[in-house]
């Protein structure tokens, strides 16, 4: 397993890679990252269920990275996968949110979740990534480090995974809309960007 490392804004700025003329997209991880241990069971389940590679074992070239934003709600799971490879960035959406029809065909074994490539120009992709970066998607701490979470029986859980050739980290927030701390507000803004700029365009 890759050595666990922590993101820092300073080192991120040093090793940025440009998409377009002005967009910095590289992630760089320093030597003090923690892993959200409570997330690992869910992440392992997702990678097996959806047949996608575990980020902790994936090999990256220098400058490439992948960010996954998982959303687990009452009617299923969704994820946005942001992949930078060979100086190009692509955004994918994994939809496993079951509606009534999906539940019926799932019972007879005909349902499978969709993973779709978002049809966005490099300009759109750059803009979306800029907005996510402005809300510290790479650097937010895990909620367990800043929030005394309420005991809830229902709601939404968001897990963010980040990996490049330097290492891996992840963090999570449960019902971030319940909290007034700045980090939870940024998580809500990230979710809003994903809903408005990606999911609503499908």
DRENBANU-780361 format. One line per field, with one value per residue (C-alpha): x, y negated, z. Coordinates in steps of 0.5 Angstrom, whole numbers, always signed. Layout:
DRENBANU-780361
east = [X;...]
north = [Y;...]
up = [Z;...]
END
This chain:
DRENBANU-780361
east = [+0;+2;+5;+0;+2;-2;-4;-1;-3;+5;+7;+1;+3;+10;+8;+2;+1;-3;-9;-11;-7;-8;-11;-7;-9;-4;-4;+2;+2;+7;+9;+4;-3;-8;-13;-20;-20;-28;-28;-25;-30;-35;-29;-27;-35;-35;-29;-31;-39;-37;-31;-26;-19;-17;-14;-9;-6;-7;+0;+0;+5;+8;+3;-3;-8;-15;-20;-27;-33;-37;-44;-48;-56;-62;-63;-56;-50;-47;-40;-36;-29;-24;-18;-12;-8;-3;-5;-12;-17;-24;-30;-34;-41;-43;-50;-53;-59;-65;-71;-78;-76;-69;-71;-76;-71;-66;-70;-70;-62;-63;-60;-53;-51;-48;-41;-42;-36;-39;-39;-35;-30;-23;-26;-32;-28;-22;-28;-31;-24;-23;-29;-28;-20;-23;-27;-21;-23;-16;-14;-21;-19;-24;-30;-27;-22;-26;-34;-37;-42;-49;-52;-56;-60;-61;-58;-52;-45;-40;-33;-27;-21;-15;-9;-3;+4;+6;+1;-6;-11;-19;-24;-31;-37;-44;-50;-45;-51;-52;-46;-43;-36;-32;-30;-37;-39;-34;-36;-43;-41;-37;-43;-47;-42;-43;-50;-51;-45;-45;-51;-56;-52;-53]
north = [+0;-7;-11;-16;-23;-29;-35;-42;-48;-50;-44;-44;-51;-48;-42;-45;-42;-47;-45;-51;-57;-59;-53;-49;-42;-38;-35;-34;-30;-32;-27;-28;-25;-21;-16;-16;-9;-10;-11;-4;+1;-3;-5;+2;+4;-1;+1;+8;+7;+2;+6;+0;+0;-1;-8;-6;-1;-5;-7;-14;-18;-24;-30;-25;-24;-22;-25;-21;-24;-19;-20;-15;-17;-13;-11;-9;-11;-16;-19;-24;-21;-27;-24;-28;-23;-26;-33;-32;-32;-28;-28;-22;-21;-14;-13;-8;-12;-7;-10;-6;-3;-1;+3;+7;+9;+10;+15;+19;+18;+14;+7;+4;-2;-7;-11;-16;-21;-28;-32;-38;-42;-43;-50;-47;-42;-47;-52;-46;-44;-51;-52;-46;-48;-54;-51;-47;-40;-37;-40;-39;-35;-29;-31;-27;-32;-38;-36;-33;-29;-28;-21;-21;-15;-18;-23;-23;-21;-24;-21;-24;-20;-24;-20;-21;-18;-22;-18;-18;-21;-21;-25;-24;-29;-26;-31;-37;-42;-41;-44;-52;-50;-53;-46;-43;-50;-48;-41;-43;-48;-42;-38;-44;-45;-38;-38;-44;-44;-36;-32;-37;-37;-30]
up = [+0;-2;+4;+7;+6;+7;+3;+3;+0;-1;-4;-8;-11;-12;-16;-20;-27;-32;-36;-41;-40;-33;-29;-24;-23;-20;-13;-8;-2;+4;+9;+15;+12;+16;+13;+15;+18;+19;+11;+9;+10;+5;+0;-1;-2;-7;-11;-11;-12;-18;-21;-20;-18;-11;-11;-6;-10;-17;-20;-22;-27;-24;-25;-26;-20;-19;-14;-12;-9;-6;-4;+0;+1;+3;-4;-6;-8;-13;-14;-18;-21;-23;-27;-30;-34;-39;-39;-40;-35;-35;-30;-30;-26;-23;-22;-17;-14;-15;-17;-17;-24;-22;-16;-20;-25;-20;-17;-23;-24;-30;-26;-27;-25;-30;-30;-35;-38;-37;-44;-42;-46;-43;-41;-37;-34;-32;-29;-25;-22;-20;-16;-13;-11;-9;-3;-1;-4;-3;+4;+8;+14;+16;+20;+26;+27;+28;+29;+35;+30;+32;+33;+27;+24;+17;+12;+7;+8;+3;+2;-1;-4;-7;-10;-14;-15;-8;-4;-2;+3;+4;+9;+10;+13;+15;+14;+14;+13;+20;+22;+22;+22;+16;+14;+13;+10;+4;+4;+3;-3;-6;-6;-9;-15;-16;-16;-21;-25;-26;-24;-27;-34;-35]
END
